[in-house]
Amino acid sequence: MGSPPCLRPQPIPIYREGERGDAAPAAERMFVPPFCCGYPQLNASNFQDLATEIQIHNLYLTLITLLFSYMYDSRTSQHDPTSESAWTICNLTPSFTALDPPLSSHYTGGCHVFSKDELHETLLPSYRRSLAFPLYRSFLLSEKCREDIASILRKGKRTVVRCLLEMKYILDHHEVYYIYSKFWLDDFCVWIQADAR
């Protein structure tokens, strides 16, 4: 039956300056594979070799803030993204709005060891933002989002990647916030699949 159209490689001709499309010989054409179904084929290099233990530790903390904003939007929109979903996600994530990813001041060694104070310090900016910016401002709602983060993390990598891909879909279809998806979520999706535990 064959593969779907988005998976079939299409040649993209590359010509030297001054040549017309019909005049270039077939041997000079270069093949560049297209994106698969709208998602870029990301370079899955080994992030463990590129980052130190403290940087990996901080990536996990940033992931917690991303999941908090995603769960807040999911709860307030009943898991049906609205036109304000991208705004909500980006305003609740400190890494997006202030370019301020959480840095651990309580790091004791080991990229998978988190203290209670460290998690509290990581979620504090997200709580503050959820009580200041969006339409629904409730401490109990923020607590429920924290519980949702814990349940997502207990379910494993597959569920975390699914949440990140849903966030990516929301941000990719926004005319302003798509850039956060390109800068943050693409690499996070690859890192979670390749090197995260």
C-alpha angles and dihedrals in degrees: 000000000000134000124300116270094256090059097047111098113239118201115237110205117226115194135189117251112284097019122119123226096252095045098059115097117240092243091064093055115103124215117226116178114231126234113279112245093329097306119105119241098243126209105254096203118162107274091189090069093048101048134053123232093260091051091051088048089053090049089059090051091050089050089057091056091047091052091047092057091044092051092046091055092044092052096045095044094038090242092300108112116228132197087269096052095094090049091049094048094047095045093050095049111081091200090061104040102036098019084235112136114189113268119200117241091172098055109147100172133286120071092236099051116097127178123215091244091052093053090046090051091049096050096042096085090047091051091049092049092047089053094047113035117032130070095252111056113181133141090210090055090052090050090052089051089053090052089049090053090054092051092048092051091048090055092060143231097319093060092045091052091048090054092048091050091051089051089048091052091051094048095041090060095053121092095221109025097048088095092068088056091054095046101039116013099046092059093038091056091051093045094050092051097043110034114003122102 
